[in-house]
Amino acid sequence: QVQLVESGGDLVQAGGSLRLSCAASGIIFRIDAMGWYRQAPGKQRELVATITSSGRTNYADSVKGRFTISRDGAKNTVYLQMNSLKPEDTAAYYCNADIMSIATGYRPKDYWGQGTQVTVSS
């Protein structure tokens, strides 16, 4: 069974930093794109950042220059380094990955983590 497990969410003051981690577990053949999304109360889930298997990154305009996404292929893990946090960054952050595994018959399937809460106080 393939799972994504996030960690690193916390309560932090504005201007502070946090590092989120998301590890994929299970019998995995390959992971293509990985990414982070967030959802604030009463709002739709939105893209924060994505990274391809070759390392190409994409960021939402609202986090460019403050957040950095990276991945460790050997550990099947994606990270989100968040600096200069603002109250408007407060949300549940979700990890997403496109994974091929024995469970999917080696076909790509979209997986989501359970979410980790980031709260930024002013």
Protein Blocks (a to p, Z undefined) as FASTA:
>chain_A
ZZdddehiacddehiacddddddedjdfbdcddddddddehiacddfbdcdfkopacddf
klgokaccdddfklopacdddehiafklgccdddddddddfkloopacddddebiadddd
ZZ
